[in-house]
Amino acid sequence: MKKNSKKKKLMAAAAALALIAAISGTFAWITAQDQRINRAESAAVNDNSVTVKETWEPKPLVPGTEATKEVAVSNTGTASVFVRVSYEEVLKHLDKLGAEKYDASSVTGAKYTYVANDSGLNKHMPINFNGDQTYKDGFIIVPASQITGLATPADDNVKLLVKGGKTVDAVTGVEKISYESKLMHEYFTHADNSGKNPGDVGYDASKNKYQAMSFDIAVNNENSSLDAKDWNFTLSNVKYGYYENGYKNTAVNWAKSSLPDEDGAATGRALLGTDGVRYSVDYDYTFGGLGYTNAAGLPAVTPATVADQIPTATGNKGVQADTNGLGKNNIRIGYSADMTNTTALDSNKWVYNADDGWFYYTVPVKSGETTKNLLEKLVFESAMGTEYTNASYDLIVKMEAVQANADALIDTAGWNLGEGSAPTGDTLLIVNKLKAGI
């Protein structure tokens, strides 16, 4: 995407709206939006006057860990604004929720064929094996000529590794056999290792990729050697480990966006349905990139309505993606103490509106001001199980700002709260609170 070109187009559009307003008497409200994707890294880069201010210290999606994630909104423009924040989520997870499967190479897709940058959507994906550590642990490759039971070419690039051998008691002459064995499918060999063997100068096993395997093994002939690497072996029940049907994505849109998406279309979404780069994070949330057959697969707006996901004070609350995709609630958001609820509606706080899925800051944000934090951390609870194996989670924090004018809250060119009708319920309470702060 060409941001500079987009900004020029937006400025031109804004000028056109201003001209229309002068002619027709309908005011075009000043608006802004911003989004953040939290995956592996992020940065506080401001490219608009109202932006998400963030401290993001990523951690691996590992049970029992927390990642600092402080989110607020800064206004560097000249006009006071109302601000609101919500989420879009993408959880990439195994279709069978971490269940492992082993089959012979005759089963289609059991033996993985390498594909660069493989998304792994809707196809069998390998259970990865740490071949690098196996070499470091002293295991040595057994030459193929000493192995019976591997089909050729079906089992090409399968490596049998052994460690140990035979010892003879010097007094009694009793022989004792003690060895370990491992089998792996080396499905990718890095160019730097091409033509080399483990132990050769420049060989780096960590650059290759390996698939786990299961097997039965028997010693066929010890060849009068004390070292197991010199023996002949017979393998049976050779199977490849894989995750059936690979990966799928569970996407969630908490709130309807009032402004166009990243591609300039009025979809009710901010980044879902688009691809590109946001603050140095590459993403592909197109329907094809998410594994949907067509655009209809993209999620409808689903505000959080269960108590476990709605913050009313400081504390950890759930997200929707792992509940929808895994039936779990172990990915949590740690909210700040600057939360309120529609019963109290304290000033200078954040309040969640279950009517529309947005978090509203309860007072206008003046020029040069920054809101208090909405979020404090992202939590991966220790109860996370195999359902989260190899998962990745993107929390997209999307923000919208509108000029701090009472009419901008309900006008169709603003936030359109009430959607053409008089606001009711929690929405009405929030509208009244915002109006009182002008």
C-alpha positions in Angstrom: 0.0 0.0 0.0 1.2 3.5 -0.7 0.4 5.5 2.4 1.5 8.9 1.0 -0.8 8.4 -2.0 -3.6 7.4 0.3 -3.2 10.4 2.5 -3.2 12.7 -0.5 -6.5 11.1 -1.7 -8.0 11.5 1.8 -7.0 15.2 2.0 -8.6 15.7 -1.4 -11.7 13.9 -0.2 -11.8 16.0 2.9 -11.6 19.2 0.8 -14.4 18.0 -1.3 -16.5 17.2 1.7 -15.9 20.7 3.1 -17.1 22.2 -0.2 -20.2 20.1 -0.2 -20.9 21.1 3.4 -20.6 24.8 2.4 -23.1 24.3 -0.4 -25.6 22.0 1.3 -25.4 23.1 4.9 -24.5 19.6 6.1 -21.4 19.5 8.2 -18.7 16.9 7.4 -17.4 15.9 10.8 -13.7 15.6 11.4 -12.9 11.9 11.8 -9.9 9.7 12.3 -9.1 6.1 12.8 -6.1 3.9 13.6 -5.4 0.2 14.2 -2.7 -1.9 15.8 -1.9 -5.5 15.2 -0.2 -7.2 18.1 1.7 -10.3 17.0 5.5 -10.4 17.4 6.5 -6.8 17.4 5.0 -3.4 17.2 6.0 0.3 17.4 4.5 3.6 18.5 4.6 5.4 15.2 2.3 8.3 14.7 1.0 9.0 11.2 -2.2 10.8 12.0 -3.3 13.4 14.6 -5.2 11.0 16.7 -3.4 7.6 17.2 -3.1 4.6 19.4 -0.3 5.1 21.9 1.1 1.7 22.8 3.7 -0.1 24.8 3.9 -3.6 23.5 6.5 -6.1 24.8 5.6 -9.4 23.0 6.0 -12.8 24.5 5.6 -16.2 22.9 2.1 -17.7 23.2 3.2 -20.0 26.0 1.1 -21.0 29.0 1.7 -19.0 32.1 3.2 -15.9 30.5 2.2 -12.3 30.3 3.1 -9.6 27.8 3.0 -5.9 28.6 0.4 -4.3 26.5 -0.4 -0.7 27.5 -2.9 1.0 25.2 -4.1 4.6 25.3 -5.0 7.2 22.7 -3.2 10.5 22.0 -4.5 13.6 20.4 -1.8 15.7 18.7 -4.3 17.6 16.6 -5.9 21.0 17.2 -9.5 20.0 17.9 -10.9 18.2 20.9 -12.2 14.7 20.0 -14.3 11.9 21.3 -12.4 8.5 21.0 -13.5 4.9 21.1 -11.6 1.7 20.8 -12.5 -1.9 19.9 -10.9 -5.1 18.6 -10.6 -7.4 15.7 -9.0 -10.8 16.4 -7.4 -13.5 14.3 -6.5 -16.8 16.0 -4.6 -19.3 13.8 -4.9 -22.7 15.3 -4.8 -26.4 14.5 -8.1 -27.7 13.0 -8.0 -30.8 15.2 -7.0 -28.8 18.3 -3.5 -30.3 18.7 -4.4 -33.9 18.1 -1.4 -35.8 16.6 -1.8 -38.5 14.0 0.7 -41.0 12.5 0.2 -42.8 9.2 2.3 -44.5 6.5 3.5 -42.6 3.5 0.7 -44.3 1.4 -1.8 -42.1 3.2 -2.1 -38.9 1.1 -0.4 -36.0 2.8 1.0 -38.0 5.7 4.5 -37.5 4.5 4.9 -33.7 4.3 6.2 -32.1 1.1 7.9 -28.8 1.8 6.2 -25.6 0.5 7.9 -22.2 1.2 5.9 -20.0 3.5 3.2 -22.6 3.7 0.1 -21.3 5.4 -0.9 -24.8 6.4 -4.6 -24.0 5.9 -6.8 -27.0 5.2 -4.0 -29.5 4.6 -2.0 -32.0 6.7 0.9 -30.4 8.3 4.0 -32.1 9.9 4.6 -32.5 13.6 8.0 -30.9 13.7 11.0 -32.8 15.2 14.1 -31.3 16.7 16.7 -32.9 14.6 19.3 -30.3 15.5 19.1 -31.3 19.1 19.2 -35.0 18.2 22.6 -34.5 16.6 23.8 -32.4 19.5 22.8 -35.3 21.9 25.2 -37.6 20.1 23.0 -39.5 17.8 24.6 -40.6 14.6 23.0 -41.4 11.2 22.9 -45.1 10.2 23.7 -45.5 6.5 20.7 -46.5 4.4 22.6 -49.7 3.3 22.3 -51.0 6.9 18.5 -50.5 7.1 15.7 -52.8 6.0 12.1 -51.7 6.0 12.3 -48.3 4.3 10.5 -48.1 1.0 12.2 -46.3 -1.8 11.4 -43.7 -3.0 8.4 -43.3 -0.7 10.7 -43.0 2.4 13.4 -40.8 0.8 15.1 -38.4 3.2 14.2 -40.5 6.2 17.0 -40.6 8.7 17.6 -43.3 11.3 19.8 -42.1 14.1 21.2 -44.2 16.9 23.4 -43.8 20.0 24.9 -46.5 22.2 25.9 -50.0 21.5 27.3 -53.2 23.1 29.5 -53.6 26.2 31.3 -56.8 27.3 32.0 -57.5 31.0 35.7 -58.0 31.3 35.3 -60.7 34.0 32.3 -62.7 33.0 32.3 -62.0 29.2 28.6 -61.2 29.4 27.4 -58.9 26.6 25.0 -56.1 27.2 23.3 -54.2 24.4 22.0 -50.7 25.2 21.1 -48.2 22.5 18.6 -45.5 21.6 17.1 -44.8 18.2 15.2 -42.0 16.6 13.6 -41.7 13.1 12.9 -38.4 11.3 11.9 -37.2 7.9 14.2 -34.4 6.8 11.7 -32.6 4.5 13.8 -29.4 3.9 17.6 -29.2 3.5 19.0 -25.7 3.5 21.2 -24.7 0.6 24.1 -24.2 3.0 24.0 -27.9 4.0 23.5 -29.3 0.5 26.1 -32.0 -0.3 27.3 -32.1 3.3 26.8 -34.5 6.2 26.4 -33.8 9.9 29.8 -33.2 11.3 31.2 -31.6 8.1 32.7 -28.2 8.3 29.9 -25.6 7.8 27.0 -28.0 8.3 24.3 -26.5 10.5 21.5 -28.9 11.3 19.3 -26.1 12.8 18.7 -24.8 9.2 17.0 -28.0 8.1 13.4 -29.0 8.9 12.3 -32.3 10.2 9.1 -34.3 10.6 8.5 -36.6 13.6 8.0 -40.3 12.9 7.0 -43.4 14.8 8.4 -46.9 14.2 9.4 -50.3 15.5 13.1 -51.4 15.3 15.0 -54.6 15.7 18.8 -55.3 15.5 19.3 -57.5 12.4 23.1 -57.9 12.6 25.6 -56.5 15.1 28.5 -56.9 12.6 30.9 -57.7 15.5 31.0 -54.0 16.3 30.5 -52.4 19.7 29.0 -49.2 18.2 25.3 -49.3 17.2 25.9 -47.1 14.2 27.7 -50.0 12.5 24.8 -52.5 13.0 22.1 -53.6 10.6 18.5 -52.7 11.6 15.1 -53.8 10.5 12.3 -51.2 10.7 8.6 -51.8 10.7 5.3 -49.8 11.2 7.1 -46.7 9.8 4.7 -43.8 10.1 4.8 -40.0 9.6 3.5 -37.6 12.3 1.1 -34.9 11.2 -1.7 -32.6 12.2 -4.8 -33.6 10.3 -6.2 -30.8 8.1 -3.5 -28.5 9.4 -4.6 -25.0 10.4 -7.6 -22.8 10.3 -8.3 -19.2 11.4 -10.9 -17.9 13.7 -11.6 -14.2 13.1 -13.7 -11.9 15.3 -15.0 -8.3 14.8 -16.2 -6.8 18.0 -17.6 -3.6 16.6 -18.8 -2.1 13.4 -16.4 0.5 12.0 -18.0 3.7 10.9 -15.1 4.6 8.6 -13.8 2.8 5.5 -11.4 -0.1 5.9 -7.8 -0.1 5.0 -8.7 -0.5 1.3 -11.1 2.4 1.4 -14.3 0.3 1.4 -17.2 0.7 3.8 -17.3 -2.8 5.2 -17.8 -2.2 8.9 -14.3 -3.6 9.4 -10.9 -2.0 9.8 -8.3 -4.6 8.7 -10.3 -7.8 8.4 -10.8 -8.4 4.7 -7.6 -6.5 3.7 -3.8 -7.2 3.5 -0.8 -5.0 3.8 1.5 -3.6 6.5 0.6 -1.8 9.7 3.4 -0.4 11.9 5.9 -2.9 10.4 3.6 -5.9 10.8 2.8 -7.8 7.6 -0.7 -9.2 7.5 -3.1 -11.0 5.2 -6.6 -11.0 6.4 -8.2 -11.3 3.0 -10.9 -14.1 2.8 -8.4 -16.2 0.9 -5.6 -15.5 3.3 -7.8 -16.5 6.2 -8.8 -19.7 4.4 -12.4 -18.8 3.6 -13.9 -19.8 0.3 -15.4 -16.3 -0.3 -15.9 -12.9 1.4 -19.0 -14.2 3.0 -16.8 -16.2 5.4 -15.5 -13.0 7.1 -17.2 -12.5 10.5 -20.2 -10.4 11.2 -20.0 -7.9 14.0 -20.3 -9.7 17.4 -20.0 -7.4 20.4 -18.9 -9.2 23.6 -21.9 -9.8 25.7 -20.8 -12.4 28.3 -19.6 -11.3 31.7 -16.3 -13.1 31.3 -15.4 -10.7 28.4 -16.8 -7.4 29.7 -14.5 -5.3 31.9 -16.2 -3.2 34.5 -13.0 -2.6 36.6 -9.4 -3.6 36.7 -8.7 -7.3 36.0 -8.3 -10.0 33.4 -11.1 -10.6 30.9 -11.4 -13.0 28.0 -11.3 -12.5 24.3 -13.7 -14.1 21.8 -11.4 -15.9 19.3 -10.2 -18.8 21.5 -13.7 -19.2 22.9 -15.2 -19.4 19.4 -12.4 -21.4 17.8 -11.2 -23.7 20.7 -14.0 -23.6 23.2 -11.5 -22.2 25.7 -11.0 -18.8 27.4 -7.3 -18.9 28.3 -6.2 -15.8 26.3 -6.9 -12.9 28.5 -6.7 -9.1 28.4 -5.5 -7.3 31.6 -7.5 -4.1 31.8 -6.4 -1.0 33.7 -7.9 0.4 36.8 -9.3 3.2 34.7 -12.4 1.2 33.7 -15.9 2.2 34.7 -19.4 0.9 33.8 -22.6 2.4 32.6 -24.0 2.5 36.2 -21.2 4.7 37.5 -19.9 6.3 34.3 -17.0 8.1 36.0 -15.2 10.8 34.1 -11.7 10.2 32.6 -12.4 6.5 32.4 -13.1 3.9 29.8 -16.5 2.2 29.5 -17.6 -0.7 27.4 -20.8 -0.5 25.5 -22.3 -4.0 25.0 -24.8 -2.5 22.5 -22.1 -1.9 19.9 -18.8 -3.5 21.1 -16.9 -0.2 21.5 -15.0 1.1 24.5 -15.6 4.8 24.9 -13.5 7.4 26.8 -16.0 9.2 28.9 -14.7 12.8 28.3 -13.4 14.6 25.2 -9.7 14.3 24.6 -8.3 17.8 24.1 -5.4 18.9 21.9 -2.1 17.5 23.3 -3.8 15.1 25.7 -3.5 11.4 26.1 -6.2 9.2 27.6 -5.6 6.9 30.5 -4.7 3.3 29.6 -7.4 1.0 28.5 -5.2 -2.2 28.5 -2.3 -3.1 30.6 -1.3 -6.6 29.5 -2.1 -9.7 27.4 -2.2 -12.9 29.4 -1.7 -16.5 28.3 -3.0 -18.6 31.2 -1.2 -21.6 32.6 -4.3 -23.7 31.9 -3.7 -23.5 28.1 -3.7 -27.1 26.7 -2.8 -28.8 23.5 -5.6 -26.9 21.7 -3.1 -24.0 21.5 -0.3 -26.0 19.9 1.5 -24.0 17.3 -1.2 -21.3 17.6 -0.7 -17.6 16.8 -2.9 -14.8 18.0 -3.4 -11.3 16.5 -5.2 -8.7 18.6 -6.0 -5.8 16.4 -6.7 -2.7 18.4 -8.8 -0.3 16.3 -9.5 3.3 17.3 -11.9 5.9 15.9 -12.1 9.5 16.8 -14.7 12.1 15.9 -14.9 15.8 16.5 -16.1 16.6 20.1 -19.5 17.9 19.0 -22.8 16.6 20.3 -24.3 16.2 16.8 -21.2 14.2 15.6 -22.2 11.4 17.9 -25.5 10.6 16.2 -25.0 12.1 12.8 -24.7 9.7 9.9 -21.4 11.4 8.9 -20.1 10.8 12.4 -20.6 7.8 14.7 -24.3 7.4 13.9 -25.1 6.1 17.4 -28.6 4.9 17.4 -28.3 4.3 13.6 -30.9 6.8 12.7 -33.1 6.4 15.7 -32.8 8.0 19.2 -30.2 6.2 21.2 -31.4 3.9 24.0 -30.0 1.8 26.8 -26.3 2.0 27.5 -25.7 3.9 24.3 -28.0 6.7 25.5 -26.2 6.8 28.8 -22.8 7.1 27.1 -24.1 9.7 24.6 -25.4 11.9 27.5 -22.1 11.5 29.4 -20.0 12.6 26.4 -22.3 15.5 25.7 -22.0 16.7 29.3 -18.2 16.9 28.9 -18.2 19.3 26.0 
